[in-house]
């Protein structure tokens, strides 16, 4: 597979997908790691580990299965972590990442769990996801009262780009944010202490409350909003995608990266659509090559991750918040669409959305946990009352 045998379209598709996947959500990931108390070197280690996991695992799966397996880090998962209960220590966060990875591996290895996961009500998972994303998107407009020009410029770029060059919208917004910061001379000093990425292991600490409050929602949100849509993209492209193999691969990659700060690796959806189309490679049987090239670009980003991280750390927090809010608008839109699609589960999903979005915290458990609990209890109550009502109607004639 020499470079001369790879069409130019494969290189361009892989490059665009990798840059969009990285640059579009790196600001959110930095914010999430900051919220968890990670130091700059720990954040650099996390991104290095995630990029290596995405590259190595994606290339191996693509080569082995001969299908374009495009991986990414969990964007909704990063949003969930950024809204995690305050005071969570970094080694406890590592314990959450390890636990969540173990859940994905168990899902892949135990068929009964796979069937159960596929039956999990999408409206509930989407409601929790929408509730997690809502505060970040609202923050976008809260900042408008303090920085109206900043928000107006980035919002205009986002709206126009989403209509004209949809796949490049987030990248263009990032470039506009950096440009505005430079024009206003608000960029902090860019000091490069390290050029090449390094992996710094952290010993995990396991806290049952943290796993229940953050780990289980992180697992479910990643599964429903990332892995299952990513699987659908492959199947829509008429590729023989085996869920157990793919989920096992992403679970093992997540587990390996977790000890170095990686919060989760999963199947990509939006960037996968770029790399699995006919425009990426005319020959469907060789389209897996695009995924290998994509993996190569992620290895380059892993190599120079400290420089990329330092760029995001030098941006003003308001710019990071606006970039994060805009990056999550498409995900929020998709979650709300799925939530409202089901007429039977819609109210339960809305309750999960409201409970999560409220920031409810009780008994040391965060809002995402209570959103899941409220939604599932509402579904259980509806099912019980429907069965009771049906039984009453069936027994009524026999009593006359």
Helices and strands as residue ranges (DSSP letters): G 3-5, H 8-23, H 26-35, H 40-65, E 71-73, H 75-82, H 90-109, H 111-118, H 122-143, H 148-164, G 166-168, H 169-183, H 208-210, I 211-215, H 216-222, I 223-227, H 228-236, H 243-258, E 265-267, H 270-275, G 284-286, H 288-303, H 305-314, H 317-341, H 346-357, H 367-396, G 397-399
